[in-house]
Amino acid sequence: MAAVKSQPTRIVIVGGGYVGMYTALGLQKKLRSGEASVTVIDPQPHMTYQPFLPEAAAGSIEPRHVVVPLRRVLKRCHVVTGRATRIEHARKAVTVELADGHVEEIEYDVLVSALGAISRTLPIPGLPEVGIGMKTIGEAIYLRNHVLSRLDQAASTNDPETRKRLLSFVVIGGGFAGIETLAELEDMSRYALRYYEGLKQEDMNWVLVEAAGRIMPEVSATLGVYTVEQLEKRGITCYLDTRVKSLEGGHVVLDDGTEFDSDTIIWTAGMKANPMLRDTDLPLDERGRVRCTASMQVVGLEGVWAAGDCSAVPDLSRTEEDPNATCVPNAQHAIRQSKLLTKNIIASLRGKQTKDYYHKYVGSVAGLGLYKGVADVYGMRFRGVIAWFMHRSYHVMFMPTVNRKFRVFVDWTQALFSGREVVALGQIHEPKAEFDRATKS
């Protein structure tokens, strides 16, 4: 006679990003009553759809609409707002530092590692002090307010050197995140200049620095060249095959001898695996990602799964040319892996066969500001308005929940008729400043 389980299987998902949220969402829909409990652990109470961060920073989308509240969506799951600091699979326990500061352990029967990647930084003098990242909704909001506040300050000063520094904006990193952030913010600031007397487009100095000889390696070389040409037509200076030597005090020094001052330095030069994984007994590859089979099970560990940016899932579409090929960390794989991961976990719980993940890369789309974009899909290349429309259509299709899709669509429609919002809300970064000033007067 088969043993009867005394309690539901405890499934713990570490990470509430796209993979974590969608895996939990799929499980809560497909699990039978009493079959399993699902716990999601993440430092933030929401999931951020990162492909929309550049548009949120540029005012095309309301920032709240690119995040999805986990508790609202995962109504049948237990959401823990805290940071996982350690995983001990030998004891089947996750150590979590909760939002109020206390630490507790959460035990599991099935573990899903769905941690997101973090910014990869380099030992460049001055970078920690002046660099601004672009991985979170907080950074997107800060960047928007920061850029617009520099226009305000530049319009208020008579010192040409100060104005030049304030109107110099640097983006380091020519991947999708860097190019889209650069293009959207430049587009926004150019639109905003119509409201500033005394400031002209030629006063702004937007700069891209990329260490490789080309940008956006995910698209064809032809589209990469086209994108650089379009950016340069807008007055953006592009330094390719160039490295940053120093950023101390906002003084930018490049390895080709170029030097200038900037008050805005945005760092988008790559990602790396979450360092928390080093505090686990999970098998990691040379890049710090969790080693997985093609079915997204962690190698050698029963009941442990991993997907997304911090997982080394074999890319079966490329193994003929490279037997060690793994899926690159991008939204396209995260979206599709999360769907199969849910099915595989359910199959494993019910003693059925799991399936291998296979997805042939279909191409990429990128927005370069309003009505501008590039797309490389199934070997076909598109530019301009068509590519921009494809970019928006693709991402709104995969934006989680109907509620958020609708809100994003309304934001776009409203901006189409009323233009961008160009108000800096810098006070949110120092919310008590005015009250403190009032108490001292």
N, C-alpha and C positions, 0 to 999 in steps of 0.2 A: 504494500500500500504506500502510495506517495505521501511524503511528509507535507503537512499543512503549515503554511507560513503563519507565524504568530503575529507578525506585524508587516505593514507595507515595506517594500524595498525603498531604502533611503537614497535618493539621487541628489547629489550636490553638484551644482554648476558654479565653477569659479570664473567670474567674469560676466558682466551684464551688457556687453556690446552686441553687435549684430548677431554673431554666432550664438552667444549665451542666451540672449533674449528670444531669438527665433527657435532655438532648440527647446527652451522651456515652454514657449507658446505651443509648439507642436506636441510636446509631451502632455500638456494639460488638456489638449483636445483629444488625444488618442488613448491615453491611459484609462483603463477600466477603473471603476470605483473601488478604492481600497487596494489597488494593485501596487501603487508606489506613491511616495511623497516627493515633491521637487522643491529644493531650496536653491535660490540664486544669490550669490554673494558678489557685491560690487561696491566700490567706494562712493559711487554716485547713485542717486535714486532714479536715474534715467539712462536710456540708451541714446547715444548721439549718432546721427547718420552723417558720417564725416564727409562724404562727397559734396554735401551742401554747405559746409563751413565757409568756403570762399564767398558764396552768395549771401550767406548770413552776415559775414563781415562787411560786405559791400552794400548792404541795405536792400537787396532784392527780395530777401525772405526774412520774416520776423524770426529772430533767434530761437524763441520758444517753440517754433514750429518744426525745427530740425531735431528736437529731442522728444523722446517718447517716455512718459512716466511708467516705470516698471510695475508699480503696484496697480496702476489702472489697467494695464494690459494683462498682467499675470495674476489674475484674480484667484486662481486655484493653486498658486505657488506661494511659498514662503520667501519673501524678499528680505535679505539682510543687508543693511547699509553699513558696510565696513570693508576694511582692506585685508585680504588674505595675506598673511605674512609667512606661512609655512604649510607645507603639505607633507604628511608622513603616511605614505601608503602602507608601510609595514604595520601601522596601528589603525589605518583607515580613518585618519583625522585631519581636519583643516584647522589651523590656528588663525583666528580672525581678530583684528583690532577694530572694535565697533565704533560707531560715530561718536559715542559719548566718552570714548577713551579707554574703556575697559576691554580686557582680552578674554576670549572664551574659545573653546574647541567645539567644532561641529563634526560629528561622526557620520560616516557614509557607508553605503554598500556599493554604490556606483558613483564614480567621479567623472566629471567632464571638465577638462581644462580648456577654457575659452577666453583666456587672457588676451588683451590687445597689446600691440607693440607700443613702444615709447620712442621719443625722438632720439636719434643717434647723434651725439655731439662729439666734437674733436677738441683736443687740447690747444685751442686758439686763445692767446691772451686777450682778455676782455670779453669773451663770448658769454660767460655766465652772468656778467653784470649788465650787458646791454642787449643781449639776444632776446627775441620774442618768438615763442613757438607758435604752431598752428595745428594743434591736435585736439583741442577741447573747445567747447562752446564758450567758456570763459575767455580763452585766448582770442577767439573770433570777435567777441564783443569788445574786448580791450583794444584790439587792433583797430577796429572801426573808430572808436572814440579817440584813440591815440592819433591816427592819421588826420582826422578832421580837426582835432585840437591843434595840430601843427599848422594847418592852414589858418586857423584863427590867430595863432601867435605870429605867424609870418605876416599876416595882414596888419598886425598891430605894431610891428617894429620898423624903425628907420635904418637899422644897422644892416648893411648889405651882406656881411659875413654871417651874421646870425640868421638872416632870412635864408641864405643859401644852405646853411646847415639844416634848418627846419624843413626845407622843401626837398631835401635829399632823402630818398627812400630806397633801401637796399633789400633785395630778396636773395638769400643764399641757398641754392639748390634748384636744379632745373627739372625735377620730376613733375608729375601731375600736380601735386599739392603746391609746389612752388610756382609753377606757371599759372595755374588757375588763380592762386592768391594774388600774384603780381598783376595779372590782367584785370581781375575784378576790382581790386583796390585802385589801380591807376584809372580805370574807367569811372569809378565813383568819384575820385578826387577831381578828375577833369570836368565831370558834370557839375561838381560843387563850385568850381571856380567862377561860374557865372554869377554867383552871389557875393563874390569878394572883389571889391574895388581895388585896383592897384596890383592885383595878382594876375599873371598871364600863364598860359600853358607852358611856354618856354622857360618859365621860372622854375618849374618842377624838374627834378632830376631823379627819374626812376631807373634803377640799376639791377640787372640780374647777373649773378656770379655762379658759374657752374664749372666744376672741376673736370668733367668729361668734355669730349669734343663735340657732343650733341646733346639736345634736350629730349625729354620724354622718350626714353628708349623703347617704351611699349608700342609706340606708333612707328610707321615707316620713316626712314631717313628723309624721304621727300617731304612728308608733312612736318617733320621736325624743322627742316630748313624753311619751309613756308611759314611756320609759326614764328621763327626768329625774324624773318623778313617783315611780318605783320607787326610784331612788337616794335621793331626798329622804326617802321613808318609812323608809329605813334610817339616817337621820340624816346623810347626806352633803350638804354644802352645795355647790350648783352656781351658779357665777357665769358667766352667759352674756353675750355682747356686752361682755366685760370683758378688759382687757389687763394684763399684768404690767409694772410700771414699774421695779421693782428687787428684787433677791434678795440683796443684800449681807449677808454674815454669817448667812444664813438668815432675815433679816428680810424678809418678803414685803410688798410695797407694790403695791396694785392701783390702776388709774386711776380707780376710783370712790371712792377715799379709804380703803378697807379696809386695815388693817395688822395683822399678827400674826407671831409667830415660829414657825418650823418646822425640824425637824432632818431632814426627809425631803422632798425636792423632786424629782419625777419629770417628766422632759421628754419628751413624745410629740407635740410640735406640728409634725407634718409631716415630709416627706422631701425630699431634693434629689438630683440626679444625682451620681454619683461624680465628684469633682473630677479624678481621674486622666484622664478623657476629654479634659480640656483639653490634656493633653500627648500628643495624638495628631494625626494628619492626617486623621481621620475627620470627615465633615460633621456638625455639631451644630446643633440648633435653639436657639431663644432661651432654653430652660430647661436647656441643656447636655446634652440627650439625643441619641443618634445618630439621624440622619434615615434612615428606612427606607421601602421600598416596601411594599405590602400583602402581598407574599410574604416579607417580613422580610429582603430583601437591602438592604444599605446603598446609599443613592442614589449612583449614579455610580461605584461601585467593584465590579469583578468579583471574585467569590470571597470577599466579606466579608458577613457576616450579623450581625444583632443582634436580641435579644428581651429581654423582661423589663422591670424597672423603669426602666432607663436607655436604653430605645429608644423612638423616636417612631414607632410602627407605626400607620398609618391605621386608624381604627375604622370599618369599612365599614358597620356597623349604624347609624351616626349621621351618615354623610356627607350624607344628603339634607337634614337640618336644619342641619348645620354641615360644609361641605366640608373644613375643616381639622381636623376632630375626630381625635384620636389615642387609643389605648387608655390607660386610666388605670392607674397602677402598683399592681396588686393581685394577690393569689394566684390569683384566678380566671383572669385573662389569662395569667399566668406558666405555669400548669398546662397550658392549652390551646395556647399558643404553642410550648412545648417539644415537644409531640407533632408538630405540623405542621413545625416547623423541622427536625427529624430527617429527615422525608420529603422536604422540599425540598432539603436538602443532598445526600441520596442521589440524588434525581432530577437535580440539577445535575451531579453527578459522572458520571452515566451518560447525559448528553445528553438527558434527558427534560424535559417541561414541569413547571414548579413551580406550586403553587396559592396563591391569596391567602388570608390569614387572615381569617375572618369568625366572629365570636361575638357573638350578641345577649346582652346582660346579662340574666341570669335572676333576679338578686336577691342578697340578703346575709343572713348569719346571724351572730349575736353571742351569746356567753355572758356572763352577768352574775353568775357565781358558781354554786355547786351548785344544781341544779334550777331555775335562773332563766335566761331568755334572751329574745331577740327574733329574729324571722325575717320577711323580706319576700321571698317567692319567687313568681315568675310573677304578681305583683300580689296574691297572697294573704298576709295578715298573721297571724302566730302569736306568741303570748306565753307566758311561763311555762315549765312543764315540757316541753311539746311543742316549743317553739322551742329550748330547751336540748338536747333529744335530737337535733333536726335539726342543730344546730351541731356536736355531737360526731360524729354519723354522717357528715356531709359531710366534716369534716376528717380523720377516721380513714380514710375511703375514699381520700383523696388523700395520706395520709401515705406517703412512699416506703418500699418493701420490705415484704414479708409479715412479716419479722422484727420491724420496728418497729411495724407495725400490731398484732401480737400482744402485744408488750410494753406498748404504751399501753393496750390493752384490759384486760390483767391489772392494770395500775396502777389503772384506773378501778374494776374489780371489787373489788379489795382495799380501795380507799378507801370503797366503798359500804358495806362491813361493818365496817371498823375506823376510819373517819373520817380526817381529814387528819393528816399528820405536822406537828407544830408545834415542831420542834427547830431552833434556830439553830446553824449550824456556822461561826460567825464566825472560828474559828481558821484556816480555810483561806485567809483573806486575809492572814494573817501566820504562815505555817507554821513559821518559824524562831524565833519569839518565845520560846517555852518553852525551846528548846534553848540559845538565846543567854543566857537568864536562868540556866540551869543551869551554863553554862560560866563565868559571872561570880560564882557563889556560892562 
